[in-house]
Amino acid sequence: MPIWTWTIVAFVVIWLISLIPLIILRASHKYTLRNGSLEVKTGIASRQSFVLAPSGFSDLEIGQSIVGRIVNYGDIVIHTQSDRMAKMQKVKDPNKIASQIRDFMGKPVVRIDNPPSPPPPPQ
């Protein structure tokens, strides 16, 4: 085979090998934004899961490298009041996702103990 064919094959093999950590990262992390919480599941063989409630939400950071800004991906780090941290790595469009998280998690939770009684019927 000519040398250019070997060169292309070598680049394809190196590219496929470089994708392995990204595939493992995608398979091992799952984030579910629900109406009142953010559920974080990590791990492949052993699963760790925890829920971030709006009452425990403290801080949110977005980190993007130069390449991340060009390609529009980055990391989102969420801190809680109990010193817990959830790091969402290599998120596509991190500003949009962070805005969605802020919308859901940034709202104060208001609970009403005794709902107001209904008005009396008209006479």
ChimeraX attribute file (.defattr): number of C-alpha atoms within 10 A of each C-alpha:
attribute: neighborCount
match mode: 1-to-1
recipient: residues
	/A:1	5
	/A:2	6
	/A:3	8
	/A:4	9
	/A:5	10
	/A:6	11
	/A:7	11
	/A:8	11
	/A:9	12
	/A:10	12
	/A:11	12
	/A:12	12
	/A:13	11
	/A:14	11
	/A:15	11
	/A:16	10
	/A:17	11
	/A:18	11
	/A:19	10
	/A:20	11
	/A:21	10
	/A:22	13
	/A:23	10
	/A:24	12
	/A:25	15
	/A:26	13
	/A:27	12
	/A:28	16
	/A:29	18
	/A:30	14
	/A:31	14
	/A:32	11
	/A:33	16
	/A:34	13
	/A:35	9
	/A:36	15
	/A:37	18
	/A:38	20
	/A:39	16
	/A:40	18
	/A:41	17
	/A:42	18
	/A:43	14
	/A:44	12
	/A:45	7
	/A:46	7
	/A:47	10
	/A:48	12
	/A:49	12
	/A:50	11
	/A:51	17
	/A:52	20
	/A:53	16
	/A:54	20
	/A:55	15
	/A:56	16
	/A:57	21
	/A:58	16
	/A:59	13
	/A:60	17
	/A:61	13
	/A:62	17
	/A:63	15
	/A:64	18
	/A:65	12
	/A:66	10
	/A:67	10
	/A:68	17
	/A:69	13
	/A:70	9
	/A:71	12
	/A:72	16
	/A:73	21
	/A:74	21
	/A:75	21
	/A:76	21
	/A:77	15
	/A:78	19
	/A:79	18
	/A:80	17
	/A:81	11
	/A:82	9
	/A:83	8
	/A:84	12
	/A:85	15
	/A:86	20
	/A:87	15
	/A:88	17
	/A:89	17
	/A:90	18
	/A:91	18
	/A:92	14
	/A:93	15
	/A:94	23
	/A:95	19
	/A:96	11
	/A:97	15
	/A:98	19
	/A:99	13
	/A:100	13
	/A:101	18
	/A:102	15
	/A:103	10
	/A:104	18
	/A:105	23
	/A:106	15
	/A:107	12
	/A:108	10
	/A:109	10
	/A:110	6
	/A:111	7
	/A:112	6
	/A:113	6
	/A:114	6
	/A:115	7
	/A:116	7
	/A:117	6
	/A:118	6
	/A:119	6
	/A:120	6
	/A:121	5
	/A:122	4
	/A:123	3
